């Protein structure tokens, strides 16, 4: 009987440890990130890359705020977005409003101080977002 109890305790401890570590990985995103680069590419065309265009803040309650502003070919773009976010294996989803950033992104690099995400706009344009922790 004691062997079974220790096995159950061991499994319970192991499961609790895994769940705790999984929660910590999601928390890595919490905080304010500088949008170091945003790149838009279409196959066979020269891409457009803008740098240092604003910030995205991720709150621990899975809400957030983006404040992004950039200029391409004398056209100015401003995007202020309140969103909810979720993170699952290899993906980040931002939901809320009519924003080109509110969508599901594929996580390319997930580091403590840098993030690189990739997505599409549904019209054959690939977008790359690079974030640096402030």
GIQUI-V603032 format. One record per backbone hydrogen bond with DSSP energy under -1.0 kcal/mol. NH is the residue of the N-H (numbers start at 1). CO is the residue of the C=O. If there is no record, write none. Layout:
nh=NH co=CO
nh=NH co=CO
//
This chain:
nh=5 co=1
nh=6 co=2
nh=7 co=3
nh=8 co=4
nh=9 co=5
nh=10 co=6
nh=11 co=7
nh=12 co=8
nh=13 co=9
nh=14 co=10
nh=15 co=11
nh=16 co=12
nh=17 co=13
nh=18 co=14
nh=19 co=15
nh=20 co=16
nh=21 co=17
nh=22 co=18
nh=23 co=19
nh=24 co=20
nh=25 co=21
nh=26 co=22
nh=27 co=23
nh=29 co=26
nh=30 co=27
nh=31 co=58
nh=33 co=56
nh=34 co=132
nh=35 co=54
nh=36 co=34
nh=36 co=130
nh=37 co=130
nh=38 co=50
nh=39 co=128
nh=40 co=48
nh=41 co=126
nh=45 co=42
nh=48 co=40
nh=50 co=38
nh=52 co=36
nh=53 co=35
nh=55 co=67
nh=56 co=33
nh=57 co=65
nh=58 co=31
nh=59 co=63
nh=62 co=59
nh=64 co=83
nh=65 co=57
nh=66 co=81
nh=67 co=55
nh=68 co=79
nh=69 co=53
nh=70 co=77
nh=72 co=75
nh=75 co=72
nh=77 co=70
nh=79 co=68
nh=81 co=66
nh=83 co=64
nh=84 co=95
nh=85 co=62
nh=86 co=93
nh=88 co=91
nh=91 co=88
nh=92 co=105
nh=93 co=86
nh=94 co=103
nh=95 co=84
nh=99 co=97
nh=103 co=101
nh=105 co=92
nh=106 co=118
nh=107 co=90
nh=108 co=116
nh=109 co=116
nh=111 co=114
nh=115 co=131
nh=116 co=109
nh=117 co=129
nh=118 co=106
nh=119 co=127
nh=121 co=125
nh=126 co=41
nh=127 co=119
nh=128 co=39
nh=129 co=117
nh=130 co=37
nh=131 co=115
nh=132 co=34
nh=133 co=113
nh=134 co=32
//
